[in-house]
Each structure stands twice: as structure tokens, then as C-alpha cells.
Amino acid sequence: MQRRLPTLFILITLVINAMGIGLIIPVMPNLILEVRGGSLADAALWGGILSTGFAVMQFLFGPTVGNLSDRFGRRPVLLTSLFVMAVDYLVMALAGSIWLLLLVRLIGGITAATQSTAAAFMADTTPPEKRGAQFGLVSAAFGVGFILGPVIGGLLGDLGTRAPFYAAAALAAANFVFGCFILPETVTDETRRPFEWRRANPLGALKNISALPGLRRLLAVYFLYQLSFNVYPVIWAYFTQARFDWDTRMIGLSLAAFGISMALVQGGLIRITLARFGELRTIVAGFIFGIVSFTLMAFVTSGAVALAFTPLAALAAMAAPALQSQMSRQSPADAQGELQGILTSVNALALIVAPMLMTSVFAAATAPGADIYLPGAPFLASLVLAVIGLALFMTCPHKRSQSRPA
């Protein structure tokens, strides 16, 4: 029990981080229209700007936070983040302009960068051969966040566009108190590493980590995977409203179904897949499922059929923790925080590019007077990215020697 409580705290923290994205998805179109006005296409573009700002801060501060946790420990970094996160949600609930929303999303991006510290905590307490399954739990926690976030955002959205943010602030504050009592420190004198600014920025940390054998190409594959898969949180609310005329409640429930499917895949199914087929085949399977689901979603015209595709789309999520485990195996014990910080920055870079790319494609394909009205056009963009990522992974020089389960 003494060991399980800290792990539970870490998973709850990751759930709340994911909720920071998921809970605003159902209400964001209406919130932007409320504070700024304009059309749905305009709201989609502003939604892309807010998401990009959030991701820029994750990109910039991911390595900094990861390196701070390698030097000062996981506990102070995680607890400070939760406290700031609670305040950030409260301010967002009171925001009355698009510029204040942008400001608090920037601050939220910094606090969300501690997902690297949470993943490093899991690496600290898990043998290398079992990290794939543990990183699956980390990803599953994000899936649960996508369940709770959209549900809270969709259902509490009926009480007003601000209600979901008050709920998130309360959850972050409660978890902060929980962590103060039960979270131990996992960084020891043997693994503690001096803080260096040259390694605490995205470019410096990337240069240091990518110098390790095989990591540079895996980082590129991870980026392409994240960029393609982020089409769901970025475009779903706009896509389903334009294609199926869904309301806020239905958008929230559909995202909850997607989150449940992801949690089952990353929290349970991936353990079986990794044990039976190994990390490399799991990565390939994840990309293939993504390619098939992107193709189907691009042209679907029935909301019921789109919901039926949800489990297939979620199967693509098995690639991320397997890739993460591959890279963790190839990194030394005193650089796990740095590696996770880089992965946070890579994911954030995908989140920077994805909102602007996907919302621009969506706006062009749905704007009045568009040559071809195709709300699913962003999924075609994701299809191309996933094919490139799979092709790049299949040419990794170390692939054959590690193709069997450990």
C-alpha cells in the first residue's frame, strides 16, 4: 500500500493534466463565441491559437522541468505544479476576454509540462523490462482524463461555460493536498544530476539526448505519431458539429467513449501485446490501426458509424508507450527526467503544429464557398503523416535486433 499510494497520486496528477485539455474541448467553441463572437470557423482558428500557445509553453519548459526534477527531485516539482494548476483553472473560470484566456493557457502549458516528471517518477520505480507496461498506465491515465474531462465539460457545460473550470480547480487543489502527505522522493544522491542551463532548454536537451545511439530517429517517429494522432482532440468538436450537428453534450459523451477505449488499450491491452509481440511489433500495429482509422474517419457521414469506429481509432494509441519504453531503455538512469522532458517537448511541438495545421485544413474545407465541403479533411492530413512515420520507423537500423519480446 505504501508503494501504491504514490503511484496512485502520479496517475491522478496525469488524469488532471489530461482533463486540462479534455474538459475544455466540448465548451471551447461556445466559450470563444461567448467572449469574442464571430463564426464557427473563426472560433476554430482561435481554438487553434489557444491550443498552440499551451503547447508552445510545454515545448519550452518541458526540458527545464525535467532537468529540475533530475536535480531537485520529483516531489517539489510535482507539488508546485499542482498548486499553480489549481490557481490557473480558477482564473480561467473568471476570464472575460480572449486575451486573458490565452494568458492562462500559456501558464497552464508550463504546469502541464510536469508530465515529464511524472513519467520520470514511474521510470525511477520500475525495472527497464517493465517500463513499457508502466508507461502504458501513464498513457491510460491520459485516457481516463479524456473520459472525465469531456464528461465534466459536456455535462457541467449545461450549467455554464465556466463551471467545468471550477471543478478542475477543486480537483487539482485536492490532489495537491493528497500529494503533500504521501508522495516520496525517488531521486537519490547516486542519480541526482547537477542542473545545467545548456541541457534545460529544448535544443540543448535534444542535442544531448539524440546523441545516444538510435534515439534521434525514434524521436522523429514519436513526433510524427503524436502530430497525426492529435487530430482527435484538436478537431473533434468542430468536425462533429459540422458533419453530424452534435451538441455539447454529445461531443462530450463521444470523447468519453474515445477516452474509455484508450484507457482499456493503454492500461490493459498493451500489457498483453507487449508480452506476446514485443515493443517493435506493437509500434507497427499502432501505426497501422491509426492509418486505417484516419482513412475511415475522413469520409464517414454517420455519427453512429463514427462512434463504432472509436475502438479501432483507440488501438492506435498502443504505439506511444511502446515507443516511450524503447527510448527509456536506451537512456541512462540519471537522464530519465531529461528524456521525459524531451518527450514532453516533442509532444508539445506536435501540439503546436497540429492545431494550426488541422484547424486551417478544417476551415479551408468547410468555409462558405469551398470547392469541396469535407469536414473530415484533417484526417487525410493525419493519414499522410502516419504513413511517413511508419515508413521511417521501418527503416530504423536497430529494428531487427530488438524485434522479439524481452
C-alpha positions as CSV (number, residue, x, y, z in Angstrom):
1,M,0.0,0.0,0.0
2,Q,2.9,2.3,0.8
3,R,4.2,2.0,-2.7
4,R,0.8,2.0,-4.4
5,L,-0.4,5.4,-3.0
6,P,2.4,7.4,-4.6
7,T,1.7,5.6,-7.9
8,L,-2.0,6.5,-7.5
9,F,-1.0,10.1,-6.9
10,I,1.0,10.2,-10.1
11,L,-1.8,8.7,-12.1
12,I,-4.3,11.2,-10.6
13,T,-1.9,14.0,-11.5
14,L,-1.8,12.8,-15.1
15,V,-5.5,12.5,-15.2
16,I,-5.9,16.1,-14.1
17,N,-3.3,17.2,-16.7
18,A,-5.3,15.5,-19.4
19,M,-8.5,17.0,-18.1
20,G,-7.0,20.4,-18.6
21,I,-7.2,19.6,-22.3
22,G,-10.2,17.4,-22.4
23,L,-12.7,19.4,-20.3
24,I,-12.4,22.5,-22.5
25,I,-12.9,20.7,-25.8
26,P,-16.8,20.5,-25.6
27,V,-17.2,24.0,-24.3
28,M,-14.4,25.8,-26.1
29,P,-16.3,26.6,-29.3
30,N,-19.2,28.2,-27.3
31,L,-16.7,29.9,-24.9
32,I,-14.8,31.5,-27.7
33,L,-18.1,32.6,-29.4
34,E,-19.2,34.0,-26.0
35,V,-16.1,36.1,-25.3
36,R,-15.3,37.1,-28.9
37,G,-18.2,36.4,-31.3
38,G,-17.8,35.5,-34.9
39,S,-18.5,32.3,-36.9
40,L,-17.7,28.7,-36.0
41,A,-14.8,28.7,-38.5
42,D,-13.4,31.8,-36.7
43,A,-13.8,30.0,-33.3
44,A,-11.9,27.0,-34.7
45,L,-9.0,29.2,-35.7
46,W,-8.9,30.9,-32.2
47,G,-9.2,27.4,-30.6
48,G,-6.1,26.5,-32.6
49,I,-4.3,29.6,-31.3
50,L,-5.1,28.8,-27.7
51,S,-4.0,25.2,-28.1
52,T,-0.8,26.2,-29.8
53,G,0.0,28.7,-27.0
54,F,-0.5,25.9,-24.5
55,A,1.8,23.6,-26.5
56,V,4.5,26.3,-27.0
57,M,4.9,26.6,-23.3
58,Q,5.1,22.8,-22.9
59,F,7.7,22.8,-25.6
60,L,9.8,25.5,-24.0
61,F,9.5,24.3,-20.4
62,G,9.4,20.5,-20.8
63,P,13.2,20.0,-20.6
64,T,13.5,22.7,-17.9
65,V,11.0,21.0,-15.7
66,G,12.5,17.6,-16.4
67,N,16.1,18.8,-15.6
68,L,14.9,20.5,-12.5
69,S,13.4,17.2,-11.3
70,D,16.7,15.4,-12.0
71,R,18.4,18.0,-9.8
72,F,15.9,18.8,-7.0
73,G,13.7,15.8,-7.1
74,R,10.3,14.8,-8.4
75,R,8.3,15.7,-5.3
76,P,8.8,19.5,-5.2
77,V,8.3,19.9,-8.9
78,L,5.1,17.9,-9.0
79,L,3.6,19.6,-5.9
80,T,4.4,23.1,-7.1
81,S,2.9,22.4,-10.5
82,L,-0.4,21.2,-8.9
83,F,-0.7,24.3,-6.8
84,V,-0.2,26.6,-9.8
85,M,-2.5,24.5,-11.9
86,A,-5.4,24.9,-9.4
87,V,-4.9,28.7,-9.5
88,D,-4.8,28.7,-13.3
89,Y,-8.1,26.8,-13.6
90,L,-9.7,29.3,-11.2
91,V,-8.5,32.3,-13.2
92,M,-9.7,30.6,-16.4
93,A,-13.2,30.2,-14.9
94,L,-13.3,34.0,-14.4
95,A,-11.7,35.1,-17.7
96,G,-13.8,37.6,-19.7
97,S,-11.7,38.1,-22.8
98,I,-9.9,36.0,-25.4
99,W,-6.5,37.6,-24.3
100,L,-6.9,36.5,-20.7
101,L,-7.9,33.0,-21.9
102,L,-4.7,33.0,-23.9
103,L,-2.6,34.1,-20.9
104,V,-3.9,31.4,-18.6
105,R,-3.5,28.8,-21.3
106,L,0.2,29.8,-21.5
107,I,0.6,29.3,-17.8
108,G,-1.3,26.0,-18.0
109,G,1.2,24.8,-20.6
110,I,4.0,25.3,-18.1
111,T,2.2,23.4,-15.3
112,A,1.3,20.6,-17.7
113,A,5.0,20.2,-18.6
114,T,5.3,18.2,-15.3
115,Q,4.0,15.2,-17.1
116,S,7.7,14.6,-17.8
117,T,8.4,14.5,-14.1
118,A,5.5,12.1,-13.5
119,A,6.8,9.8,-16.2
120,A,10.3,10.0,-14.7
121,F,8.9,9.0,-11.3
122,M,7.5,5.9,-12.9
123,A,10.9,5.1,-14.6
124,D,12.6,5.6,-11.2
125,T,10.5,3.0,-9.5
126,T,10.3,0.4,-12.4
127,P,12.8,-2.0,-13.8
128,P,13.7,-1.3,-17.5
129,E,11.9,-4.5,-18.7
130,K,8.6,-3.5,-17.2
131,R,8.6,0.2,-18.1
132,G,6.5,-0.4,-21.3
133,A,3.6,-1.6,-19.2
134,Q,4.1,1.3,-16.7
135,F,4.2,3.9,-19.5
136,G,1.0,2.2,-20.7
137,L,-0.5,3.2,-17.3
138,V,0.8,6.7,-17.8
139,S,-0.9,6.9,-21.2
140,A,-4.1,5.2,-19.8
141,A,-4.2,8.0,-17.2
142,F,-4.4,10.4,-20.0
143,G,-7.2,8.3,-21.5
144,V,-9.1,8.5,-18.2
145,G,-8.5,12.2,-18.2
146,F,-10.1,12.3,-21.7
147,I,-13.1,10.4,-20.2
148,L,-13.6,12.7,-17.2
149,G,-12.6,15.9,-19.0
150,P,-15.2,15.8,-21.8
151,V,-17.9,14.4,-19.5
152,I,-17.4,17.2,-17.0
153,G,-17.0,19.7,-19.7
154,G,-20.1,18.5,-21.6
155,L,-22.4,17.9,-18.6
156,L,-21.3,20.9,-16.4
157,G,-21.3,22.9,-19.6
158,D,-25.1,22.9,-19.3
159,L,-24.6,25.0,-16.1
160,G,-22.5,27.5,-18.0
161,T,-19.2,27.6,-19.9
162,R,-17.2,28.3,-16.7
163,A,-18.5,25.5,-14.4
164,P,-16.0,22.9,-15.7
165,F,-13.0,25.0,-14.8
166,Y,-14.2,25.4,-11.2
167,A,-14.4,21.7,-10.9
168,A,-10.9,21.2,-12.3
169,A,-9.5,23.8,-9.9
170,A,-11.1,21.9,-7.0
171,L,-9.6,18.6,-8.2
172,A,-6.1,20.0,-8.6
173,A,-6.2,21.5,-5.1
174,A,-7.4,18.3,-3.6
175,N,-4.7,16.3,-5.3
176,F,-2.1,18.8,-4.1
177,V,-3.1,18.2,-0.5
178,F,-3.0,14.4,-1.1
179,G,0.5,14.6,-2.6
180,C,1.8,16.6,0.4
181,F,1.1,13.6,2.6
182,I,2.0,10.6,0.6
183,L,4.5,11.4,-2.2
184,P,8.1,10.2,-1.5
185,E,11.2,11.4,-3.2
186,T,12.7,8.9,-5.8
187,V,15.8,10.9,-6.8
188,T,18.8,9.6,-4.8
189,D,22.3,11.0,-4.3
190,E,23.5,8.4,-6.8
191,T,21.1,9.5,-9.6
192,R,20.9,13.2,-8.8
193,R,22.5,15.3,-11.6
194,P,23.6,19.0,-11.5
195,F,21.2,21.4,-13.2
196,E,22.7,22.8,-16.4
197,W,21.0,25.5,-18.5
198,R,22.6,24.2,-21.6
199,R,20.6,21.0,-21.1
200,A,17.5,22.6,-19.7
201,N,16.2,24.1,-23.0
202,P,14.6,22.2,-25.9
203,L,17.5,22.5,-28.3
204,G,20.3,21.7,-25.8
205,A,18.4,18.8,-24.2
206,L,17.5,17.4,-27.7
207,K,21.2,17.6,-28.7
208,N,22.3,15.7,-25.6
209,I,19.6,13.0,-25.7
210,S,19.6,12.5,-29.5
211,A,23.4,11.8,-29.3
212,L,22.5,8.5,-27.7
213,P,22.5,5.6,-30.3
214,G,19.2,5.1,-32.1
215,L,17.3,7.9,-30.3
216,R,17.3,10.6,-33.0
217,R,15.2,8.6,-35.5
218,L,12.9,7.3,-32.7
219,L,12.2,10.9,-31.6
220,A,11.3,11.7,-35.2
221,V,8.9,8.8,-35.4
222,Y,7.4,9.8,-32.0
223,F,6.8,13.3,-33.3
224,L,5.1,12.2,-36.4
225,Y,2.9,9.8,-34.4
226,Q,1.9,12.5,-32.0
227,L,1.3,15.0,-34.7
228,S,-1.1,12.7,-36.6
229,F,-2.9,11.4,-33.5
230,N,-3.6,14.9,-32.1
231,V,-6.2,15.4,-34.9
232,Y,-8.8,13.9,-32.4
233,P,-8.5,16.4,-29.5
234,V,-7.8,19.3,-31.9
235,I,-10.6,19.0,-34.4
236,W,-13.2,16.6,-32.9
237,A,-15.6,19.3,-31.5
238,Y,-15.6,21.3,-34.8
239,F,-15.7,18.2,-37.0
240,T,-18.7,16.5,-35.3
241,Q,-20.6,19.8,-35.1
242,A,-20.1,20.4,-38.8
243,R,-20.6,16.8,-40.0
244,F,-23.2,15.4,-37.6
245,D,-24.6,18.6,-36.0
246,W,-23.8,17.3,-32.5
247,D,-24.4,19.5,-29.4
248,T,-22.0,20.0,-26.5
249,R,-23.4,17.0,-24.5
250,M,-23.0,14.6,-27.4
251,I,-19.5,15.8,-28.2
252,G,-18.5,15.3,-24.5
253,L,-20.0,11.8,-24.5
254,S,-18.3,10.8,-27.7
255,L,-15.0,11.9,-26.4
256,A,-15.7,10.0,-23.2
257,A,-16.2,6.8,-25.3
258,F,-12.9,7.5,-27.0
259,G,-11.2,8.0,-23.7
260,I,-12.6,4.7,-22.3
261,S,-11.3,2.9,-25.3
262,M,-7.9,4.5,-25.0
263,A,-7.7,3.6,-21.2
264,L,-8.6,0.0,-22.0
265,V,-5.9,-0.2,-24.7
266,Q,-3.1,1.5,-22.8
267,G,-4.0,0.3,-19.3
268,G,-4.7,-3.3,-20.1
269,L,-4.4,-4.5,-23.7
270,I,-0.9,-3.1,-24.2
271,R,0.4,-5.4,-21.4
272,I,-0.8,-8.4,-23.3
273,T,0.5,-7.1,-26.6
274,L,4.0,-6.2,-25.3
275,A,4.3,-9.6,-23.6
276,R,3.3,-11.5,-26.7
277,F,4.6,-9.5,-29.6
278,G,7.2,-7.1,-28.1
279,E,7.7,-3.4,-28.4
280,L,8.6,-3.1,-32.1
281,R,5.6,-5.1,-33.4
282,T,3.3,-3.2,-31.1
283,I,4.6,0.1,-32.5
284,V,3.9,-1.1,-36.1
285,A,0.4,-2.3,-35.2
286,G,-0.4,1.0,-33.6
287,F,0.6,2.9,-36.7
288,I,-1.5,0.5,-38.9
289,F,-4.6,0.9,-36.8
290,G,-4.1,4.7,-37.0
291,I,-3.8,4.7,-40.8
292,V,-7.0,2.6,-41.2
293,S,-9.0,4.8,-38.7
294,F,-7.9,8.1,-40.3
295,T,-9.0,6.8,-43.7
296,L,-12.4,5.8,-42.4
297,M,-13.0,8.9,-40.4
298,A,-12.2,11.2,-43.3
299,F,-15.2,10.1,-45.2
300,V,-17.7,9.0,-42.6
301,T,-21.1,10.6,-42.9
302,S,-23.0,8.9,-40.0
303,G,-22.5,9.8,-36.3
304,A,-23.4,6.3,-35.3
305,V,-20.7,4.8,-37.6
306,A,-18.2,7.3,-36.3
307,L,-18.8,6.1,-32.7
308,A,-18.5,2.5,-33.9
309,F,-15.0,3.4,-35.3
310,T,-13.9,4.6,-31.8
311,P,-12.3,1.3,-30.6
312,L,-10.4,1.0,-33.8
313,A,-9.0,4.5,-33.5
314,A,-8.1,3.9,-29.9
315,L,-6.0,0.8,-30.9
316,A,-3.6,3.2,-32.5
317,A,-2.7,4.5,-29.0
318,M,-0.7,1.4,-28.2
319,A,2.3,2.8,-30.2
320,A,3.1,5.7,-27.9
321,P,4.0,3.8,-24.7
322,A,5.9,1.2,-26.7
323,L,8.0,4.0,-28.3
324,Q,8.5,5.6,-25.0
325,S,9.7,2.4,-23.5
326,Q,12.2,1.9,-26.4
327,M,13.7,5.2,-25.7
328,S,13.8,4.8,-21.9
329,R,15.8,1.6,-22.3
330,Q,18.4,3.5,-24.3
331,S,18.8,6.3,-21.7
332,P,20.9,6.3,-18.5
333,A,19.3,6.4,-15.1
334,D,20.4,9.9,-14.4
335,A,18.8,11.2,-17.6
336,Q,15.3,9.8,-17.3
337,G,13.9,13.1,-16.3
338,E,15.7,14.8,-19.2
339,L,14.4,12.2,-21.6
340,Q,10.8,12.6,-20.4
341,G,11.3,16.3,-20.7
342,I,12.3,15.9,-24.3
343,L,9.4,13.7,-25.0
344,T,7.1,16.3,-23.4
345,S,8.7,18.9,-25.7
346,V,8.3,16.7,-28.8
347,N,4.7,16.1,-27.9
348,A,4.3,19.8,-27.3
349,L,5.9,20.6,-30.7
350,A,3.3,18.3,-32.2
351,L,0.6,20.2,-30.3
352,I,2.0,23.5,-31.6
353,V,1.8,22.3,-35.2
354,A,-1.3,20.2,-35.0
355,P,-3.9,22.9,-34.0
356,M,-2.7,25.3,-36.7
357,L,-2.5,22.6,-39.3
358,M,-5.7,20.8,-38.6
359,T,-7.9,23.8,-37.9
360,S,-6.6,25.5,-41.1
361,V,-7.4,22.5,-43.1
362,F,-10.8,22.2,-41.5
363,A,-11.5,25.9,-42.1
364,A,-10.5,25.7,-45.7
365,A,-12.6,22.6,-46.3
366,T,-15.7,24.0,-44.6
367,A,-15.7,27.7,-45.3
368,P,-18.5,29.2,-47.3
369,G,-17.7,28.8,-51.0
370,A,-15.2,26.0,-50.5
371,D,-14.7,24.0,-53.7
372,I,-15.2,20.7,-51.8
373,Y,-17.0,20.6,-48.5
374,L,-15.1,17.9,-46.5
375,P,-15.1,18.3,-42.6
376,G,-13.0,15.1,-42.5
377,A,-10.1,16.7,-44.4
378,P,-7.9,17.0,-41.3
379,F,-8.0,13.2,-41.0
380,L,-6.5,12.9,-44.5
381,A,-3.6,15.1,-43.4
382,S,-3.1,12.8,-40.4
383,L,-3.1,9.8,-42.7
384,V,-0.2,11.1,-44.7
385,L,1.8,11.9,-41.5
386,A,1.2,8.4,-40.1
387,V,2.3,6.7,-43.3
388,I,5.6,8.8,-43.2
389,G,6.1,7.9,-39.5
390,L,5.6,4.2,-40.1
391,A,8.0,4.2,-43.1
392,L,10.6,6.0,-41.1
393,F,10.3,3.5,-38.2
394,M,10.6,0.5,-40.5
395,T,14.0,1.8,-41.6
396,C,15.4,2.1,-38.1
397,P,18.8,0.2,-38.1
398,H,18.3,-1.4,-34.7
399,K,14.8,-2.7,-35.5
400,R,15.7,-6.3,-36.3
401,S,17.9,-7.0,-33.3
402,Q,15.1,-6.0,-30.9
403,S,12.1,-7.4,-32.7
404,R,11.2,-10.1,-30.1
405,P,9.7,-9.6,-26.7
406,A,12.2,-9.5,-23.8
